[in-house]
């Protein structure tokens, strides 16, 4: 009986160890690009800052993030394959008193995008911190 209990505990531990990559990486899945927003600076036509919104909902632009860190972007039968990484880190890349760690998606080792899920369930990949666009996706 003394031998059975440790064996059962070991089996229990190993059976509970599953591949949690999908849970640890919430971007895994197929996402449809629905819109992009960006902040526009004042100009002669618009004296105040304003948001530019590009609607992609009628386009079929699909981003597929797999658990092996491969991103496939497909549009009109064309496919592009890139590498991506999801991680929780400092946006600046180093600890600082003014910054907390946050979820990031890094595409092809360069484009570091903030990651969040909106109250509508949309995934938002953001570049607004560098005056870029925020991309909004819905899960397919």
Secondary structure, DSSP 8 states (H G I E B T S, - for coil): -HHHHHHHHHHHHHHH----HHHH-TT-EEEEEEEEEEEE---SS-SS-EEEEEE-TTS--EEEE-TTSEEEEEETTEEEEEEEEEEEE-TTSS-BTTB--EEEEEETTTEEEEEEE-TTS-EEEE-GGGT--EEEEEE-
